[in-house]
Each structure stands twice: as structure tokens, then as C-alpha cells.
């Protein structure tokens, strides 16, 4: 079995996690271009990742048609070599927590961060790269990093939700808006299953992941790559800054039903109404009061 390069193995781990998160059924088609856009990595490592997963027996390659999932992946199918990803996630949480609590200055030194958190340079570099992609930090001229203005205070959070209220509904009204029917069915089924399971099954982390996929999926369906990238970046910011994200069961249930209402309107072809519902959904999620 071909092990592939580090980048290819990381891409394969990302594809695995995405398929587990989506609960994609056996036979699901995995278009390279779609995965590349969703994961934010180039098409070449995505294709190599699919080849690696096919070598492992998880995917089937059909000439002229591409790669297909041979069976539904479960939590146990996440990459067992992903320990570094766990370390990186824990470091991201620690940096986000310390920044929000005022324990990190605007300027960062890699040496200081390695001593502070007791991590290797490889793990730190990976996390700083992720934070840079999310628009939280930037490399300084010479050495070190700096935090960028983010959504870590009331003003930033307000501006973030106002920004999303502008661009996300607009995506539904783009001339090229065309959601994948298979994705619509999948995301609807997962929303309904979560609701059917009762409030005791509501998981903040699980809902946050599915919520991010919902909003990114609609943005991707707009056909506007810039709009999709903006929504992905907003979700990355929220994932870092909401390390202790918790919603009560009431709010989770309301959000799930709001999502389903938006899907209903999209499937009925009422895109203007769907856009209005999406705007109101974001407004309520941000607890914003529109100006009179």
C-alpha cells in the first residue's frame, strides 16, 4: 500500500473526517473538485488522498467516473495516525482561550509559544498556519507573528454576523446557485435524525460541525468561489473562537428547524424566501437587533 507524502496523508485524514462527519452512505460519489473546494486544499493532494484511501479499500475507482465510497465510515475509521491532529486541536483551543482571556499579547514569538505550551515546532507551525488561513494571525516581517483584529469582542462578533447576513443570503440569489441534490438529501436526513433522537442526543460539537457544513454547503452551491471562501473563513474563525461553544437544547432545536425551513424553500424553488429565512436565521443566531 502506498503511504504517500505527509501532505497527501494529511489530506487523506481530512477526507476521512469529512466522510465520517457527513455520514456519507456507501456508493457516494466523491468529486475531486468539490472536495478540494470544501477542504481548502489543491486538487493534486486531494486526488492523491483518494488514491491512498482506495488502496486502503475504503474507496472504489471507476474509470471515467471517479471515486466512490465502498461503505459508510464510522468514528473508528478516522485516521489512526491523527495524533498530531489531536495535539494541534488542543493547542488551537489553548491559544484561543488565552487570547480571549487577555493572556496573549498582540505579537507572538514561536520560541515563547513553544515554551509556554510545551509543543514541538512542527505542531506549532501547523496551528499557526491554520490560524493564518482563518485570518487570526499573520507572519511579521522578519520573525514572529501578530494577531489580527478578529471576532473576539462584542464589536467583532457583531460585525461578523452583519457580514454573514449580507453575503450568505446573497449566495442563494446568485444566477449559478445549484445545490447538489445528494447533499441536500444528506444534510436534511442528518438534521431530521438529530431532531428525532431527542434533546438528550444534542451535541454542541456535532451540531457546530453540521451547522458549519450547512452554511458552507449553501455558499458552495452559489457557484461563486469568493463567496464560498468568505463563508469558510468565517466558520474557521468561529471554530477557533468558540472552543467552549455551548447552546442550550432549545436553541439547538430551533436552529435545526430553521435549517430545515430553509431547505424546504430551496427545494420548492422559492429562493428569495429561502434567502430571507437565512438572513433571519443568522440574525437570530447572533442575537442582533436590526436598526429601526
C-alpha positions in Angstrom: 0.0 0.0 0.0 1.4 3.4 -1.0 2.0 5.6 2.1 2.2 8.9 0.2 3.8 12.1 1.2 2.9 13.9 4.5 0.7 16.4 2.7 -1.2 13.5 0.9 -1.6 11.6 4.2 -2.9 14.8 5.9 -5.4 15.3 3.0 -6.5 11.6 3.3 -7.1 12.2 7.0 -9.2 15.3 6.2 -11.3 13.4 3.7 -11.8 10.6 6.2 -13.0 13.0 8.8 -15.3 14.8 6.4 -16.9 11.5 5.3 -17.4 10.5 9.0 -18.9 13.8 9.8 -21.3 13.7 6.8 -22.3 10.1 7.5 -21.9 9.6 3.7 -23.6 6.3 2.7 -21.9 3.6 0.6 -21.8 4.5 -3.1 -21.4 8.2 -2.5 -19.5 9.9 -5.4 -16.5 11.9 -4.3 -15.7 14.6 -6.9 -12.2 15.9 -6.6 -13.1 19.5 -7.4 -15.8 19.6 -4.7 -13.5 18.1 -2.1 -10.7 20.5 -3.0 -13.0 23.5 -2.5 -14.5 22.2 0.7 -11.2 21.3 2.3 -9.4 24.4 1.1 -6.5 22.4 -0.5 -5.4 22.0 -4.1 -6.8 19.3 -6.3 -3.5 17.4 -6.7 -3.2 16.3 -3.0 -6.9 15.6 -2.9 -6.6 13.1 -5.8 -3.6 11.5 -4.2 -5.6 11.2 -1.0 -8.4 9.5 -2.8 -5.9 7.0 -4.3 -4.5 6.3 -0.8 -8.0 5.7 0.5 -8.7 3.4 -2.5 -5.5 1.5 -1.7 -6.9 1.0 1.8 -10.1 -0.5 0.4 -12.3 2.4 1.5 -13.0 3.8 -1.9 -13.6 2.3 -5.4 -12.2 3.9 -8.5 -14.4 3.6 -11.6 -12.7 4.6 -14.8 -14.3 7.7 -16.4 -16.5 8.3 -13.4 -14.1 8.8 -10.4 -14.0 7.6 -6.8 -16.9 6.2 -4.8 -17.3 5.3 -1.2 -17.4 1.5 -0.7 -19.0 1.6 2.8 -20.2 4.2 5.3 -17.3 5.4 7.6 -17.8 5.4 11.3 -15.9 7.2 14.1 -13.5 4.3 14.3 -12.5 5.0 10.7 -10.9 8.3 11.5 -7.2 8.3 10.7 -5.5 6.3 13.5 -2.3 8.3 12.7 -4.1 11.5 13.5 -2.4 12.0 17.0 -0.7 15.1 15.7 -4.1 16.5 14.7 -5.3 16.0 18.2 -2.3 17.8 19.6 -2.8 20.6 17.1 -6.5 20.9 18.0 -5.6 21.1 21.7 -3.1 23.8 21.0 -5.6 25.8 18.9 -8.0 25.6 21.9 -5.3 26.8 24.3 -4.3 29.7 22.1 -7.9 30.8 21.5 -8.7 30.6 25.2 -5.6 32.5 26.3 -6.2 35.2 23.6 -9.8 35.7 24.5 -8.9 35.9 28.2 -6.2 38.5 27.5 -3.3 36.3 28.4 -1.6 36.6 25.0 -0.1 39.8 23.6 -0.7 41.0 20.0 2.8 39.9 19.0 3.8 36.3 19.2 7.2 34.6 19.3 7.4 31.0 18.1 10.1 30.3 20.8 7.9 31.7 23.5 4.8 29.8 22.3 6.8 26.5 22.2 8.0 27.1 25.8 4.6 28.3 27.0 2.6 25.3 25.6 5.3 22.6 25.6 4.8 21.7 22.0 7.1 20.9 19.1 7.8 23.4 16.3 6.1 21.1 13.8 2.8 21.2 15.8 3.1 24.9 16.4 3.8 25.7 12.8 0.7 23.7 11.7 -1.5 25.6 14.2 -0.1 29.0 13.2 -0.7 28.1 9.6 -4.3 27.2 10.4 -4.8 30.4 12.3 -3.3 32.4 9.4 -5.7 30.7 7.0 -8.6 31.7 9.3 -7.4 35.3 9.3 -6.5 35.3 13.0 -2.7 35.8 12.8 -0.2 36.9 10.2 3.6 36.5 10.0 5.6 39.6 10.8 8.4 40.8 8.7 11.5 39.1 9.9 10.4 36.9 12.8 7.3 36.2 14.8 3.6 36.5 14.3 0.9 39.0 15.2 -2.8 38.6 16.0 -5.1 40.3 13.5 -8.4 42.0 14.5 -10.9 39.2 14.9 -14.3 38.5 16.3 -13.1 38.1 19.8 -15.0 41.1 21.3 -18.6 42.3 21.1 -17.9 44.7 18.2 -16.1 42.0 16.2 -18.8 39.4 16.8 -21.5 42.0 15.7 -19.6 42.8 12.6 -19.1 39.1 11.8 -22.8 38.4 11.9 -23.6 41.5 10.0 -21.1 40.4 7.3 -22.7 37.0 7.1 -26.2 38.5 6.9 -25.0 40.3 3.8 -23.2 37.6 1.9 -24.9 34.3 2.8 -28.4 35.2 1.6 -26.9 36.8 -1.5 -25.4 33.4 -2.4 -28.9 31.8 -2.7 -29.8 34.5 -5.3 -26.7 34.1 -7.4 -27.5 33.1 -11.0 -25.4 29.9 -10.7 -27.0 28.7 -7.4 -27.3 25.0 -7.8 -27.1 22.8 -4.7 -26.2 19.1 -5.2 -29.4 17.1 -4.7 -27.4 14.3 -3.0 -26.0 16.8 -0.5 -29.5 18.3 0.1 -30.8 14.9 0.9 -27.9 14.0 3.2 -27.9 17.2 5.2 -31.7 17.1 5.6 -31.6 13.5 6.8 -28.9 14.2 9.4 -30.9 17.2 10.7 -34.1 15.1 11.0 -32.2 12.2 12.7 -30.8 14.6 15.3 -34.3 16.0 16.0 -35.8 12.5 16.2 -33.2 11.4 18.7 -34.5 13.9 21.3 -32.7 16.6 23.2 -30.5 14.2 25.1 -28.7 13.5 21.8 -27.9 17.1 21.1 -24.2 17.5 21.0 -22.7 21.0 20.8 -19.7 19.8 18.9 -21.7 17.7 16.5 -24.2 20.5 15.8 -21.4 23.0 15.4 -19.8 20.8 12.7 -23.1 20.2 10.9 -24.0 23.9 11.2 -20.8 24.8 9.6 -21.3 22.3 6.8 -24.8 23.6 6.2 -23.7 27.2 5.7 -20.6 26.3 3.7 -22.7 23.9 1.5 -25.1 26.7 0.6 -22.3 29.0 -0.1 -20.6 26.5 -2.3 -23.8 25.9 -4.2 -23.8 29.6 -5.1 -21.1 28.9 -7.7 -19.2 32.0 -6.5 -15.8 30.9 -5.3 -15.1 34.1 -3.5 -18.4 34.0 -1.6 -17.8 30.4 -0.6 -14.2 31.2 0.6 -15.5 34.0 2.8 -18.1 31.7 4.5 -15.4 29.1 5.0 -13.1 31.7 6.6 -15.9 32.8 8.9 -16.5 29.3 10.1 -12.8 28.7 10.7 -12.8 31.9 12.9 -15.8 30.7 14.8 -14.3 27.2 15.3 -11.2 28.7 16.9 -13.1 31.3 19.0 -15.9 29.0 20.1 -13.7 26.4 21.8 -16.3 26.3 24.7 -19.3 26.7 22.4 -22.5 25.7 24.2 -26.0 26.2 23.2 -29.0 25.1 25.2 -31.2 22.4 23.8 -33.9 24.9 23.0 -31.5 26.9 20.7 -30.1 23.8 19.0 -33.7 22.6 18.2 -34.7 26.0 16.9 -31.6 26.2 14.7 -32.2 22.7 13.3 -35.8 23.6 12.4 -34.7 26.9 10.9 -32.3 25.0 8.7 -35.0 22.6 7.6 -37.3 25.5 6.7 -34.6 27.0 4.6 -34.1 23.6 2.8 -37.9 23.4 2.3 -37.9 26.7 0.5 -34.8 25.8 -1.6 -36.3 22.5 -2.7 -39.6 24.3 -3.5 -37.7 26.7 -5.7 -38.6 29.7 -3.5 -35.1 31.1 -3.4 -36.0 34.7 -2.4 -38.0 33.3 0.6 -35.1 31.0 1.5 -32.7 33.9 1.4 -35.0 35.9 3.7 -35.2 32.9 6.1 -31.4 32.5 6.0 -30.9 36.2 6.8 -33.3 36.0 9.7 -31.7 32.8 10.9 -28.2 34.4 11.1 -29.7 37.5 12.7 -31.3 35.4 15.5 -28.2 33.3 15.9 -26.2 36.4 16.5 -28.9 37.9 18.8 -28.8 41.0 16.7 -31.4 43.8 16.8 -31.9 45.3 13.3 -32.0 49.1 13.2 -35.5 50.7 13.1 
